[in-house]
Amino acid sequence: MNKKGFTIVELLIAISVFSMAIMLVTAVVLGIARQYQKASYTVQLNDASRNIHEMLAKDSNYGDSSPVRGTGGNKTWVCSNGVMYAWPNTVDGAIGNGLFRYEPTPTETCDATSASASTAAIAITDGVNLLPKNGFVANFSIDDSIGGGVSQILTNFRVGTADMFTESDNPAGSNCLPTLKGGDFCAVVQYNSVVRPHI
């Protein structure tokens, strides 16, 4: 009687091929998931950036002065028509998370002078954070050189921890790592807008 079946070698080859196919499919699915995660972080940061610029435009358009920027005590702030936007500075690899919107009381100072540093500290504690989790300000500049009361606002907002950037000791000035190297929870968005007081 002649029995036919698979040899052990044939079974091992079949199992190896099947295992490799499973690993390949898993790698593809993980890659797609990481790209999706990165895209969702970028969308969140993009939405936040757009909303911040819209708020700044509204604050400025209905005011009688251009926005001003001040810094001091490891904090930076922008005052626009009595509304403060404040954030802790990112120094080297120590990220200062958040951008906080705060409406100072009549007794609190909101201008470009160092007298506003105490108001900025209150804003960071009590204000509303406008950035997503792990979001921070890499750049927030105001250019008044256009003239006619017009100001150009340039921002660079980021999401991520220091180890997600190509230079972990300079997350504010470097790029996100590729997704396969840990940059899937990292995003960088730059925005610019022009505002002008109308009153």
Helices and strands as residue ranges (DSSP letters): H 8-61, E 68-72, E 75-80, E 83-88, E 100-102, G 114-116, H 117-126, E 128-129, E 135-147, E 150-159, G 162-164, G 179-181, E 187-195
